[in-house]
Amino acid sequence: MLTFLGSISLPTFLSKSTQRATSKRTVPLNRTAVEMIEDLRREAYFGENTPLVADGNGGYTKPVNLRKRFYRILKAAGIEQKGLHSLRHTFAINLVNGQKQPDGTIKALSPRQVADLLGHSTSQITELYYVKRDTARLSDITEGFEM
């Protein structure tokens, strides 16, 4: 369950309850995520302590209903149906593999940084499940080592 911590401002953080009642983590949100949340709040706002994606009465959306909404969005966009957890995998893989910048450099996070964002106690789980071999990136790295 994701719950807001106060009003939106940059950097904004969400608090996430995990499987263990004693475990909580905060996740920094970028400007795009904040703008999307603000759009959601303009569509349907039920008060400060309501869920991010609320049902029609401001309560928690049942997982099955959220999943159905997600599948309808994927279908409308012409995207292959995947589970909601695939968003977590895509997010983590993109953070580790990085994004090519206009100057040609690659902006990425280390597996340890991604592990912290995902709530993993070590980076081993992150490396096992989220770090994928990116051969295009590897060939770009070796380009500067011509002899």
Secondary structure, DSSP 4 states (H G I P E B T S, - for coil): -EEE-SS--SSEEEEEE-SSTT-EEEEEE-HHHHHHHHHHHHH----TTS-SSB-TTSSBPPHHHHHHHHHHHHHHHTPPP--THHHHHHHHHHHHH-EE-TTS-EE---HHHHHHHHT-SSHHHHHHHT----HHHHHHHHGGG--
